[in-house]
Amino acid sequence: MKTSTTFTDKMHELAKPLWLRSVNHPFIKQLTAGELPMSTFRYYLLQDRYYLSEFGKLHNLIADQLDDPSAIDFLRKGAEGLKNGEIAVRKGFFTELNITKEEIALTPIAPTAYNYVNHMYAALYRGTPQRAISALLPCYWLYNEIGKAVISKGAPVSLYQQWIETYDSEGYTDSVNQMIQLTNLAASQVDDAERQQMTDVFIKSSAYELGYWQMSLKHENWDALTK
Ligand SMILES: Cc1ncc(CN)c(N)n1
């Protein structure tokens, strides 16, 4: 039985309004109803290919700055697990949707995806490895909450159903729980000021997660900044 409120519980509570908006976002509603245009899902997948590849690299870059063998091991295995899990599932989607290497190479990374990735790098290189761990956590945890929230309803489109199942799976839930533990361990190793910074980047990542659905629905591009 859980006895006390953890650091991650507190961050979760603070981010709740943003997370609820993600869970109830029209992108998720349309996906579960089978009404999300395939062109929008494709757009999302193309942007997320970049995101996931950088997300994997960040695991190793954070591990390079840590001393704790179990934390290093989790992050290195996390990078591998990402390749064999989520990224492998996405490769299947790419084949099904005829997304080629050429198309990937020609796809500009949209501002929101670019900024979210840069935010995580900034947490590491202008901050600390503990802060970067906290910036990575919403990516794991929010998708697990979305998966759990919508799995009972499911989706009538096979690809969308597979997408949901990825985030509700036992393996994914295990990795989320380990990442939560790692974040709590990281928080116990720093002072109050750094814990505040960890909270700040966690909330910002949560805001970027919300923005990511919006980016995908709008097929955001760089004109959004300049027009
Ligand atoms: C942007 C984003 N956030 C989270 C996940 C789930 N790992 C993802 N694939 N993409």
The ligand as a Gaussian input file, in Angstrom:
#p B3LYP/6-31G(d) Opt

LIG

0 1
 C        5.334000      13.426000     -28.555000
 C        5.237000      12.072000     -27.975000
 N        5.054000      11.943000     -26.648000
 C        4.982000      10.674000     -26.106000
 C        5.117000       9.537000     -26.862000
 C        5.004000       8.196000     -26.249000
 N        6.277000       7.634000     -25.997000
 C        5.304000       9.740000     -28.227000
 N        5.401000       8.706000     -29.063000
 N        5.344000      11.008000     -28.799000

